[in-house]
Amino acid sequence: MAPNYETQLRLLIEKFPPLPHHFVDEDGGPESVIEAYNKGESIPIYKGDSENTIWGSPEANWLLRAHHDSIHLKYGIPFTPIGEYIAAEISSALAQHMRMEKLALALRADIAGFSAYHAENSVFAPQEFAKELVATITKNALVEVGEKQMREGPIELDNPGI
C-alpha cells in the first residue's frame, strides 16, 4: 500500500498558499490557467482524475494542483516538461524547508514523473504508475537522505524567500 501524504501536503499548502483559485469539472489545460491569471482572475483547477492518488483525498489532489499551477504562474515557469521539473523542485525545496523529506521526494517523483511519462507517451500516467514510482524513489532516496543527515547533522535553513 502506498503512503498517504495528505497531512503533510496540507501543512505545506497552508504555509505556502496557492493563488486564488476555483475548481472546475472540465480541464482547460494550462491555457485557461494562464488566461485567468493574466486577467487577474481566480485560476481554474481541474477536479478530474483525482481518485486514488498518493495525496489522499481528491480535495488534497486539487489543492496540490492549485499549489503547483501557482508556482508556474508566480515565477514565470513554462508549462513544459522542463518547467514541470523546475516546479517540482520548488515544491520539493519548500517541503524540505519544512523538514518534510518524504513529502519532498514524493512531490518530485509525482510531478516530474508524471511529466516525463506524458512527454514520452503523450498520455497521462495511471495513478498506479505514480504510486509505484513514488514508493520506489522514496524508499531508495530516503536511505541516502538519512545516511547524509547522520553524517552531517541537522541543517539550519533560512527562509527560502518564496
C-alpha positions as CSV (number, residue, x, y, z in Angstrom):
1,M,0.0,0.0,0.0
2,A,1.4,3.4,-1.0
3,P,1.8,6.0,1.7
4,N,-0.7,8.9,2.0
5,Y,0.9,12.3,2.1
6,E,-2.3,14.3,2.7
7,T,-1.5,15.7,6.1
8,Q,2.0,16.9,5.2
9,L,0.7,18.3,1.9
10,R,-2.0,20.3,3.6
11,L,0.7,21.7,6.0
12,L,2.8,22.7,3.1
13,I,-0.1,24.4,1.3
14,E,-1.1,26.2,4.5
15,K,2.4,27.7,4.8
16,F,2.8,28.4,1.1
17,P,-0.7,29.0,-0.2
18,P,-1.7,29.0,-3.8
19,L,-3.1,31.9,-5.8
20,P,-6.9,32.5,-5.6
21,H,-8.4,29.5,-7.4
22,H,-11.7,27.7,-8.1
23,F,-12.4,24.1,-9.0
24,V,-13.8,23.1,-12.4
25,D,-15.1,19.9,-13.9
26,E,-13.5,20.3,-17.4
27,D,-9.8,20.5,-18.0
28,G,-9.0,23.7,-19.9
29,G,-5.3,22.9,-19.8
30,P,-2.6,25.4,-19.0
31,E,-4.0,27.9,-21.4
32,S,-7.1,28.5,-19.3
33,V,-5.0,28.9,-16.1
34,I,-2.6,31.4,-17.8
35,E,-5.5,33.3,-19.3
36,A,-7.3,33.7,-16.0
37,Y,-4.0,34.7,-14.3
38,N,-3.2,37.3,-16.9
39,K,-6.7,38.8,-16.4
40,G,-6.2,38.9,-12.6
41,E,-8.9,36.3,-12.1
42,S,-9.1,33.2,-9.9
43,I,-7.3,30.4,-11.7
44,P,-9.3,27.3,-12.7
45,I,-8.2,24.0,-11.2
46,Y,-9.3,20.7,-12.8
47,K,-11.0,18.3,-10.4
48,G,-10.9,15.2,-12.6
49,D,-8.6,12.2,-12.3
50,S,-8.2,12.8,-8.6
51,E,-9.3,9.5,-7.1
52,N,-6.9,7.0,-5.6
53,T,-3.8,9.3,-5.6
54,I,-0.9,9.3,-3.2
55,W,-2.2,12.6,-1.9
56,G,-5.2,11.0,-0.1
57,S,-8.5,12.7,-0.8
58,P,-9.5,14.1,-4.1
59,E,-9.6,17.5,-2.4
60,A,-6.0,17.2,-1.4
61,N,-5.1,16.4,-5.1
62,W,-7.0,19.6,-6.2
63,L,-5.0,21.6,-3.7
64,L,-1.7,20.2,-4.9
65,R,-2.8,21.2,-8.5
66,A,-3.6,24.8,-7.2
67,H,-0.2,25.0,-5.4
68,H,1.7,23.6,-8.4
69,D,0.0,25.8,-11.0
70,S,0.5,28.8,-8.7
71,I,4.3,28.1,-8.7
72,H,4.3,28.1,-12.5
73,L,2.4,31.4,-12.6
74,K,4.2,33.3,-9.7
75,Y,7.6,32.6,-11.1
76,G,7.0,32.5,-14.8
77,I,7.8,28.9,-15.2
78,P,6.6,27.4,-18.5
79,F,4.1,24.6,-18.6
80,T,6.6,22.4,-20.5
81,P,8.5,19.2,-19.4
82,I,11.5,21.2,-18.1
83,G,9.1,23.7,-16.5
84,E,7.4,20.8,-14.7
85,Y,10.7,19.6,-13.4
86,I,11.6,23.1,-12.1
87,A,8.2,23.5,-10.5
88,A,8.6,20.1,-8.9
89,E,12.0,21.1,-7.5
90,I,10.5,24.3,-6.0
91,S,7.7,22.3,-4.3
92,S,10.3,19.8,-3.1
93,A,12.5,22.6,-1.7
94,L,9.6,24.1,0.2
95,A,8.8,20.7,1.7
96,Q,12.5,20.3,2.7
97,H,12.4,23.7,4.2
98,M,9.6,22.4,6.5
99,R,11.7,19.3,7.2
100,M,9.3,17.0,5.4
101,E,11.8,14.9,3.5
102,K,9.3,12.1,2.5
103,L,6.9,14.7,1.1
104,A,9.7,16.4,-0.8
105,L,10.7,13.2,-2.5
106,A,7.1,12.3,-3.2
107,L,6.4,15.7,-4.8
108,R,9.5,15.4,-7.0
109,A,8.6,11.8,-8.1
110,D,4.9,12.5,-8.7
111,I,5.2,15.8,-10.6
112,A,8.4,15.2,-12.6
113,G,7.5,11.5,-13.0
114,F,4.0,12.3,-14.5
115,S,5.6,14.9,-16.7
116,A,8.2,12.5,-18.0
117,Y,5.6,9.8,-18.6
118,H,3.4,12.3,-20.5
119,A,6.3,13.6,-22.6
120,E,7.3,10.1,-23.6
121,N,3.8,8.6,-24.1
122,S,1.5,11.6,-25.0
123,V,-1.0,10.4,-22.3
124,F,-1.1,10.9,-18.6
125,A,0.2,8.1,-16.4
126,P,-2.3,5.9,-14.5
127,Q,-2.3,6.6,-10.7
128,E,-0.8,3.1,-10.1
129,F,2.3,4.2,-12.0
130,A,2.7,7.3,-9.8
131,K,2.3,5.2,-6.7
132,E,4.9,2.7,-7.8
133,L,7.3,5.4,-8.8
134,V,6.9,7.4,-5.6
135,A,7.3,4.2,-3.5
136,T,10.5,3.2,-5.3
137,I,12.1,6.6,-5.3
138,T,11.2,7.5,-1.7
139,K,12.3,4.1,-0.4
140,N,15.8,4.3,-2.1
141,A,16.3,8.1,-1.7
142,L,15.3,8.1,2.0
143,V,18.1,5.8,2.8
144,E,20.6,8.2,1.1
145,V,19.0,11.2,2.8
146,G,19.1,9.5,6.2
147,E,22.7,8.5,5.8
148,K,23.7,12.0,4.8
149,Q,21.8,13.6,7.7
150,M,23.5,11.2,10.1
151,R,26.9,12.2,8.7
152,E,26.3,15.9,8.6
153,G,23.8,16.5,11.4
154,P,20.8,18.8,11.2
155,I,20.7,21.6,8.7
156,E,19.7,25.1,9.7
157,L,17.7,26.7,6.9
158,D,16.9,30.3,6.4
159,N,13.6,31.4,4.8
160,P,13.8,30.3,1.2
161,G,12.4,33.7,0.2
162,I,9.4,32.2,-1.6
